[in-house]
Each structure stands twice: as C-alpha cells, then as structure tokens.
Amino acid sequence: MDIRQFFFKYRSYTPIPIAILIIYFASEQKPYYLLGLLMLLFGESIRIWAVSYAGGKTRTRKVGAPALCTSGPYAFTRNPLYLGNMFMYIGITLVAGAPNIIFMILIIFSFFMIQYTLIVSLEEETLTNLFGEAYRNYKKNVPPIFPRITPWKNKAETKRTLLLKTLKTEKRTLQNVFLILALIFLKSQNIF
C-alpha cells in the first residue's frame, strides 16, 4: 500500500499518538490556557465552515470527490479542514500545557505537516485525474494549506448546508475534542 493511502485512509486515527502525548505531558500552564481555547475554537470554526461547503463527502476512506468545491473557505485554501485541524491540535496543546510547550507544539506541527503533505499529494493526483484543467486552474490560484489573503474568484458556487446538518457531520470531531479535553482536565485534577 502506498504510504499516502495509509495516511489518507487512517487520518482519523493517526493523531491518536499525538493526543496521548498531549495528555501524558499535560501540566496546566495558565498563561497559555486562553490562547489555547481561542486557537481551538478558531480551528473548529474553520472546520465547520469547510464542512458546510464540502458536506459529508469529506468523511470517506476513498480518495476522490463527486464535485470540485472551490467556494467558501476553499476559495482561500485547498485544504481548510487540515488547516483547522492544525489550529485545533495546537490549541489543545496550549490548553493542556507541557513542561516544554514550544517543543511540544513543534512536534505536533511537524507531525501534521508531514501527514498532510503526503495526503494532499495523493488527493491532488486524484483530483487532477477527475477534474483535469478545472483542478489545475484551482491549484494554480489557491494555496494548499496556508490561505490566501483574498478569496479566489471563480464561477463555481457551492451551496452551504444548514448549520444543524453541518454539526451532525462534524459530530465525531467534536466528540473527540471533548474527550481529549476531559482527559486533560482529569489529569490536571490528579485523577489518573
């Protein structure tokens, strides 16, 4: 199996060791707590915005897409979900604290950059085959992770789904975040 396919297929599970690392080294650092919560909320807001345009199509283990989504956050970055994930995990790290918080953030950032570089490579190969020139034009105008300042203007307009439907699609991510935060809280209370 291509390593890129492994990371794509198991992208919901590969961050588990990172989550365990965050929880294991958690040690309350009050100065970072509020910044961490803000980053976590910002990351989840990006994800909710992205899912409202891409829908449940992002919850698959098979690389591909029924349509090319270039509206909303996808007009700023080709991978807003991955950008949101990075903000969320760095936010969780700041909330958890650690004896060497900068080192921990560098580990997490490096992990996600490696994983997403592999996944994005596979996705782009597939999307180029599926959508040809339309995807090449999109790729030429919109960066992979770190967003543009202004949205890319294009003719394709994807309709947003309602917030309730979006939250239903995002339910698993929200559950995981609350579970990690609960474990961090329990560790801070010396319960385990």
C-alpha positions as CSV (number, residue, x, y, z in Angstrom):
1,M,0.0,0.0,0.0
2,D,1.2,3.5,-0.9
3,I,2.1,5.3,2.4
4,R,0.0,8.2,1.2
5,Q,-3.1,5.9,1.0
6,F,-2.4,4.6,4.5
7,F,-2.3,8.2,5.9
8,F,-5.4,9.1,4.0
9,K,-7.4,6.0,5.0
10,Y,-6.4,6.2,8.6
11,R,-6.2,10.0,9.0
12,S,-8.9,9.9,11.8
13,Y,-6.7,7.6,13.8
14,T,-3.1,8.7,13.1
15,P,-3.4,11.6,15.5
16,I,-4.2,9.3,18.5
17,P,-0.5,9.0,19.5
18,I,-0.3,12.8,19.4
19,A,-3.4,13.1,21.6
20,I,-1.8,10.6,24.0
21,L,1.4,12.6,24.1
22,I,-0.5,15.8,24.8
23,I,-2.4,14.2,27.6
24,Y,0.6,12.4,29.1
25,F,2.7,15.6,29.3
26,A,-0.2,17.9,30.2
27,S,0.7,20.3,33.0
28,E,-1.5,23.3,33.5
29,Q,0.1,26.4,32.1
30,K,-2.3,29.3,32.9
31,P,-0.7,31.9,30.6
32,Y,-1.4,29.6,27.5
33,Y,-4.9,28.4,28.5
34,L,-6.9,31.2,27.0
35,L,-4.8,31.4,23.8
36,G,-5.3,27.6,23.5
37,L,-9.0,27.8,23.8
38,L,-9.1,30.6,21.2
39,M,-7.0,28.6,18.8
40,L,-9.1,25.5,19.4
41,L,-12.3,27.5,18.7
42,F,-10.8,29.1,15.7
43,G,-9.7,25.8,14.3
44,E,-13.1,24.2,14.8
45,S,-14.8,27.3,13.3
46,I,-12.7,26.8,10.1
47,R,-13.7,23.1,10.1
48,I,-17.4,23.9,10.5
49,W,-17.2,26.5,7.7
50,A,-15.4,24.0,5.4
51,V,-17.8,21.1,6.2
52,S,-20.8,23.4,5.5
53,Y,-19.5,23.6,1.9
54,A,-18.0,20.2,1.4
55,G,-20.5,18.3,3.5
56,G,-20.1,14.7,4.5
57,K,-18.2,14.0,1.3
58,T,-15.0,14.6,3.4
59,R,-15.8,11.7,5.6
60,T,-14.6,8.9,3.4
61,R,-11.7,6.4,3.2
62,K,-11.6,6.6,-0.6
63,V,-9.8,9.4,-2.3
64,G,-11.9,11.4,-4.6
65,A,-14.8,13.8,-4.8
66,P,-18.2,14.0,-6.6
67,A,-17.6,17.7,-7.4
68,L,-14.8,20.2,-7.1
69,C,-15.5,22.6,-4.1
70,T,-13.9,26.0,-4.6
71,S,-16.3,28.2,-2.6
72,G,-16.3,29.5,1.0
73,P,-13.0,28.6,2.8
74,Y,-12.0,26.6,-0.3
75,A,-11.5,29.9,-2.1
76,F,-8.8,30.7,0.4
77,T,-7.0,27.3,0.8
78,R,-7.4,24.0,-0.9
79,N,-7.4,22.2,2.5
80,P,-9.3,24.2,5.1
81,L,-10.1,21.1,7.1
82,Y,-6.4,20.3,7.6
83,L,-5.7,23.9,8.5
84,G,-8.5,23.8,11.1
85,N,-7.1,20.5,12.5
86,M,-3.6,22.1,13.0
87,F,-5.1,25.1,14.8
88,M,-7.2,22.7,17.0
89,Y,-4.4,20.5,18.0
90,I,-2.0,23.4,18.7
91,G,-4.9,24.9,20.7
92,I,-5.4,21.7,22.7
93,T,-1.7,21.6,23.4
94,L,-1.8,25.1,24.8
95,V,-4.8,24.3,26.9
96,A,-3.0,21.1,28.2
97,G,0.3,22.8,28.8
98,A,3.6,21.0,29.0
99,P,7.0,21.5,30.6
100,N,8.4,22.5,27.2
101,I,5.3,23.8,25.4
102,I,7.3,25.2,22.3
103,F,8.9,21.8,21.7
104,M,5.5,20.0,22.0
105,I,3.9,22.4,19.5
106,L,6.8,21.9,17.1
107,I,6.3,18.1,17.3
108,I,2.6,18.4,16.6
109,F,3.1,20.9,13.8
110,S,5.7,18.7,12.2
111,F,3.5,15.6,12.5
112,F,0.6,17.3,10.8
113,M,2.8,18.9,8.1
114,I,4.3,15.5,7.2
115,Q,1.0,13.7,7.3
116,Y,-0.9,16.4,5.3
117,T,1.9,16.7,2.7
118,L,1.5,13.0,2.0
119,I,-2.3,13.1,2.0
120,V,-2.5,16.3,-0.1
121,S,-0.1,14.8,-2.7
122,L,-2.4,11.8,-3.1
123,E,-5.6,13.9,-3.2
124,E,-4.2,16.3,-5.8
125,E,-3.1,13.5,-8.0
126,T,-6.7,12.0,-7.8
127,L,-8.4,15.4,-8.2
128,T,-6.3,16.3,-11.3
129,N,-7.3,13.0,-12.9
130,L,-11.0,13.6,-12.0
131,F,-11.3,17.3,-12.9
132,G,-8.4,18.0,-15.2
133,E,-7.9,21.6,-16.2
134,A,-10.5,22.9,-13.7
135,Y,-8.5,21.5,-10.9
136,R,-5.1,22.6,-12.3
137,N,-6.5,26.2,-12.6
138,Y,-7.8,26.0,-9.0
139,K,-4.4,24.6,-7.8
140,K,-2.6,27.4,-9.6
141,N,-4.7,30.1,-7.8
142,V,-5.3,28.7,-4.3
143,P,-2.5,27.5,-1.9
144,P,-2.6,24.0,-0.4
145,I,-2.6,24.9,3.4
146,F,-1.8,28.4,4.3
147,P,-4.5,30.6,3.0
148,R,-4.6,33.5,0.5
149,I,-5.5,37.0,1.8
150,T,-8.4,37.4,-0.5
151,P,-10.8,34.7,-1.8
152,W,-10.1,33.3,-5.3
153,K,-12.9,34.5,-7.6
154,N,-14.4,31.7,-9.7
155,K,-17.6,30.9,-11.4
156,A,-18.4,27.7,-9.4
157,E,-20.5,28.4,-6.4
158,T,-21.1,25.6,-3.9
159,K,-24.2,25.9,-1.8
160,R,-23.7,25.8,2.0
161,T,-25.6,23.3,4.1
162,L,-27.5,24.3,7.2
163,L,-25.6,24.6,10.4
164,L,-27.5,21.7,12.1
165,K,-26.6,19.3,9.2
166,T,-23.0,20.6,9.3
167,L,-22.8,19.9,13.1
168,K,-24.2,16.4,12.6
169,T,-21.4,15.7,10.0
170,E,-18.8,17.3,12.4
171,K,-20.2,15.3,15.4
172,R,-17.3,12.8,15.6
173,T,-14.6,15.6,15.6
174,L,-16.5,17.5,18.4
175,Q,-16.8,14.3,20.5
176,N,-13.1,13.6,20.1
177,V,-12.2,17.2,21.2
178,F,-14.4,17.0,24.3
179,L,-12.9,13.6,25.2
180,I,-9.3,14.9,24.9
181,L,-10.2,18.0,26.9
182,A,-12.0,15.8,29.6
183,L,-8.9,13.6,29.9
184,I,-6.7,16.7,30.2
185,F,-9.0,18.0,32.9
186,L,-8.9,14.7,34.8
187,K,-5.2,14.5,34.6
188,S,-4.9,18.1,36.0
189,Q,-7.1,17.0,38.9
190,N,-4.7,14.1,39.6
191,I,-7.5,11.6,38.9
192,F,-5.1,9.4,36.9
